[in-house]
Amino acid sequence: MSLTGFCKHIRILENAGLVRRTRHGRENTLALSGRPLQKVAEWVLNYERFWKLRMARLEKFFVAKKEESR
């Protein structure tokens, strides 16, 4: 990966709030920040609950249809 490409990726991560940069003279220190990922995890968890409920209902539906056809 080129230095330009690397820097572009770091800027994108900074803009997303996933990386913090501190400068001491010419030296840059990068630190990961997991806080924005917590919001993503919460969002995914909500959809996981939603889809588990929907799949359970769908399974019940098919079990009932199978029972009817016997």
FIDOPA-702081 format. One record per atom (N, C-alpha, C, O): x, y, z; residue in three letters. Coordinates in steps of 0.05 Angstrom, whole numbers, plus 32768, in hexadecimal, padded with zeros to 4 digits. Last residue first. Layout:
FIDOPA-702081
> X Y Z ALA
...
END
This chain:
FIDOPA-702081
> 7C05 7D65 8090 ARG
> 7C05 7D49 8099 ARG
> 7BEB 7D3D 809A ARG
> 7BE8 7D25 80A0 ARG
> 7C00 7D9B 8088 SER
> 7C01 7D89 8070 SER
> 7C02 7D6C 8077 SER
> 7C00 7D5B 8066 SER
> 7C03 7DB2 80BA GLU
> 7BE9 7DB2 80AB GLU
> 7BE9 7D9E 8095 GLU
> 7BD4 7D92 808F GLU
> 7C39 7DAD 80C5 GLU
> 7C26 7D9F 80D6 GLU
> 7C0B 7D9D 80C7 GLU
> 7BFE 7D88 80C9 GLU
> 7C4E 7DD0 80A0 LYS
> 7C55 7DB4 809E LYS
> 7C42 7DA3 80AE LYS
> 7C3A 7D8D 80A5 LYS
> 7C39 7E00 80B3 LYS
> 7C31 7DF7 8098 LYS
> 7C37 7DD9 8095 LYS
> 7C28 7DCB 8089 LYS
> 7C54 7E03 80E4 ALA
> 7C37 7E01 80E4 ALA
> 7C2D 7DF7 80C9 ALA
> 7C1B 7DE6 80C8 ALA
> 7C88 7E09 80D1 VAL
> 7C82 7DF1 80E2 VAL
> 7C63 7DED 80E2 VAL
> 7C5A 7DD7 80DF VAL
> 7C84 7E3A 80B7 PHE
> 7C89 7E22 80A8 PHE
> 7C83 7E08 80B7 PHE
> 7C7A 7DF5 80AC PHE
> 7C79 7E5B 80E4 PHE
> 7C67 7E5A 80CD PHE
> 7C6B 7E40 80BE PHE
> 7C57 7E32 80B7 PHE
> 7CA7 7E55 8103 LYS
> 7C8D 7E4C 810D LYS
> 7C79 7E49 80F7 LYS
> 7C69 7E36 80F7 LYS
> 7CCC 7E6D 80E0 GLU
> 7CCE 7E51 80E6 GLU
> 7CB4 7E46 80F1 GLU
> 7CAC 7E30 80E9 GLU
> 7CB9 7EA2 80E1 LEU
> 7CB9 7E93 80C8 LEU
> 7CBB 7E75 80CD LEU
> 7CAD 7E66 80C0 LEU
> 7CC4 7EAE 8117 ARG
> 7CA8 7EAE 810D ARG
> 7CA6 7E9F 80F3 ARG
> 7C92 7E90 80EF ARG
> 7CFB 7EAB 8115 ALA
> 7CEC 7E99 8127 ALA
> 7CCF 7E97 811E ALA
> 7CC3 7E82 811E ALA
> 7D07 7ED4 80F2 MET
> 7D0D 7EB8 80EA MET
> 7CFE 7EA4 80FC MET
> 7CF6 7E8F 80F2 MET
> 7CF6 7F00 8110 ARG
> 7CE9 7EFA 80F7 ARG
> 7CEE 7EDE 80EE ARG
> 7CDC 7ED0 80E4 ARG
> 7D1A 7EFD 813C LEU
> 7CFD 7EFB 8140 LEU
> 7CEE 7EF4 8126 LEU
> 7CDD 7EE3 8126 LEU
> 7D4A 7F04 8121 LYS
> 7D45 7EEB 8130 LYS
> 7D27 7EE7 8135 LYS
> 7D1D 7ED1 8132 LYS
> 7D44 7F38 810C TRP
> 7D44 7F21 80FA TRP
> 7D40 7F06 8108 TRP
> 7D34 7EF4 80FD TRP
> 7D43 7F56 813D PHE
> 7D2D 7F58 8129 PHE
> 7D2D 7F3F 8118 PHE
> 7D17 7F33 8114 PHE
> 7D75 7F49 8153 ARG
> 7D5C 7F43 8161 ARG
> 7D45 7F42 814E ARG
> 7D34 7F30 814E ARG
> 7D95 7F60 812B GLU
> 7D97 7F43 8131 GLU
> 7D7E 7F3A 813F GLU
> 7D73 7F25 8138 GLU
> 7D89 7F95 812E TYR
> 7D80 7F87 8117 TYR
> 7D82 7F68 811B TYR
> 7D73 7F59 810F TYR
> 7DA1 7FA0 8160 ASN
> 7D84 7FA5 815C ASN
> 7D7A 7F95 8144 ASN
> 7D64 7F8A 8145 ASN
> 7DD6 7F94 8153 LEU
> 7DC8 7F84 8167 LEU
> 7DAA 7F88 8165 LEU
> 7D9B 7F74 8167 LEU
> 7DE3 7FBD 8130 VAL
> 7DE3 7FA2 8126 VAL
> 7DD3 7F90 8139 VAL
> 7DC4 7F7F 8131 VAL
> 7DE1 7FE8 8154 TRP
> 7DCF 7FE8 813C TRP
> 7DCC 7FCB 8132 TRP
> 7DB6 7FC2 812C TRP
> 7E0A 7FDB 8177 GLU
> 7DEE 7FDD 8181 GLU
> 7DDA 7FDC 816A GLU
> 7DC6 7FCE 816D GLU
> 7E36 7FDD 8154 ALA
> 7E2F 7FC4 8161 ALA
> 7E12 7FC4 816C ALA
> 7E04 7FB1 8169 ALA
> 7E36 8014 8148 VAL
> 7E31 8000 8133 VAL
> 7E28 7FE6 813F VAL
> 7E16 7FD9 8135 VAL
> 7E42 8028 817A LYS
> 7E28 802F 816E LYS
> 7E22 801C 8157 LYS
> 7E0B 8014 8154 LYS
> 7E75 8013 817F GLN
> 7E61 800B 8192 GLN
> 7E45 8011 8187 GLN
> 7E32 8001 818A GLN
> 7E93 802E 815B LEU
> 7E8C 8013 8155 LEU
> 7E77 8008 8168 LEU
> 7E68 7FF5 8161 LEU
> 7E9D 805F 8174 PRO
> 7E8A 805E 815E PRO
> 7E82 8042 8156 PRO
> 7E6C 803D 814C PRO
> 7EC3 804B 819D ARG
> 7EA9 8056 81A4 ARG
> 7E95 8056 818C ARG
> 7E7E 804D 8190 ARG
> 7EF7 803C 8193 GLY
> 7EE2 8029 818E GLY
> 7EC6 8033 8193 GLY
> 7EB2 8025 818D GLY
> 7F2C 8058 8176 SER
> 7F16 805F 8187 SER
> 7EFF 804D 8180 SER
> 7EF4 804E 816A SER
> 7F73 8052 8173 LEU
> 7F58 8049 816B LEU
> 7F44 8052 8180 LEU
> 7F49 8054 8198 LEU
> 7FA2 8085 8164 ALA
> 7F95 8074 8179 ALA
> 7F7A 806C 816F ALA
> 7F6B 807C 8164 ALA
> 7FE0 809B 814D LEU
> 7FC5 8093 8146 LEU
> 7FBB 8081 815C LEU
> 7FC9 806F 8166 LEU
> 800C 80D1 814C THR
> 8004 80B9 815B THR
> 7FE6 80B3 8155 THR
> 7FD6 80C5 8158 THR
> 803F 80EE 8127 ASN
> 8022 80EA 812A ASN
> 801E 80D0 8139 ASN
> 802B 80BC 8133 ASN
> 8073 811D 812A GLU
> 806A 8102 812F GLU
> 804C 8101 8134 GLU
> 8041 8111 8143 GLU
> 8085 8150 8127 ARG
> 8081 8142 810E ARG
> 8075 8126 8111 ARG
> 806F 8119 80FD ARG
> 8064 8163 8160 GLY
> 8078 816C 814D GLY
> 8072 815F 8132 GLY
> 805C 8162 8127 GLY
> 8037 8138 816A HIS
> 804C 8143 817B HIS
> 8063 814A 8169 HIS
> 8074 8139 8162 HIS
> 7FF3 812E 8163 ARG
> 800C 8136 8156 ARG
> 801F 8141 816B ARG
> 8017 8152 817C ARG
> 7FC3 80FB 8160 THR
> 7FD0 8110 8170 THR
> 7FEB 8115 8163 THR
> 7FF9 8103 815B THR
> 7F87 80E2 8147 ARG
> 7FA2 80E9 8142 ARG
> 7FAB 80FF 8154 ARG
> 7F9D 8113 8158 ARG
> 7F5B 80AB 814C ARG
> 7F62 80C6 8155 ARG
> 7F80 80CA 8150 ARG
> 7F90 80B8 8155 ARG
> 7F2B 8086 8128 VAL
> 7F48 808B 812E VAL
> 7F4B 80A7 8137 VAL
> 7F40 80BA 812B VAL
> 7EF6 8088 8120 LEU
> 7F01 806E 8129 LEU
> 7F1E 8071 8131 LEU
> 7F29 805F 813F LEU
> 7EDC 80B2 8109 GLY
> 7EDF 80B3 8126 GLY
> 7EEB 8099 8131 GLY
> 7EEA 8095 8149 GLY
> 7EDA 80B8 80D4 ALA
> 7EC5 80A7 80DF ALA
> 7EC7 80A6 80FE ALA
> 7EB5 809B 810B ALA
> 7F08 80D6 80CC ASN
> 7EEE 80E3 80C7 ASN
> 7ED7 80D3 80D3 ASN
> 7EC3 80DE 80DB ASN
> 7F2E 80AD 80D7 GLU
> 7F2C 80C5 80E8 GLU
> 7F11 80D2 80E5 GLU
> 7F04 80D9 80F9 GLU
> 7F25 808B 80AB LEU
> 7F20 8081 80C6 LEU
> 7F1E 8098 80DB LEU
> 7F0E 8097 80ED LEU
> 7F35 80AF 8083 ILE
> 7F1A 80A5 8083 ILE
> 7F12 809A 809F ILE
> 7EFD 80A0 80A9 ILE
> 7F6B 80B5 8091 ARG
> 7F59 80CD 8091 ARG
> 7F3C 80C4 8092 ARG
> 7F2C 80D0 80A0 ARG
> 7F7D 8081 8088 ILE
> 7F7E 808C 80A3 ILE
> 7F6B 80A4 80A5 ILE
> 7F5D 80A6 80B9 ILE
> 7F77 807E 8050 HIS
> 7F68 806C 8061 HIS
> 7F67 8076 807E HIS
> 7F52 8075 808B HIS
> 7F9D 80A5 8041 LYS
> 7F80 80A8 803A LYS
> 7F6F 8097 804C LYS
> 7F5A 80A0 8055 LYS
> 7FCC 808E 8052 CYS
> 7FC3 80A7 805E CYS
> 7FA5 80AC 8059 CYS
> 7F97 80B6 806A CYS
> 7FCE 8062 802F PHE
> 7FCD 805E 804C PHE
> 7FC2 8077 805A PHE
> 7FB0 8075 806B PHE
> 7FD4 807C 7FFE GLY
> 7FBD 806B 8003 GLY
> 7FB8 8067 8021 GLY
> 7FA2 8068 802B GLY
> 8006 8094 8007 THR
> 7FEF 80A4 8001 THR
> 7FD5 8095 8006 THR
> 7FC2 80A0 8013 THR
> 8027 8068 800D LEU
> 8024 807A 8024 LEU
> 800B 808C 8020 LEU
> 7FFC 8091 8032 LEU
> 800A 802C 7FF0 SER
> 801A 8044 7FEF SER
> 8015 8056 8007 SER
> 8000 8053 8015 SER
> 8011 7FE9 8000 MET
> 8000 8000 8000 MET
> 8012 8019 8000 MET
> 8026 801A 800E MET
END
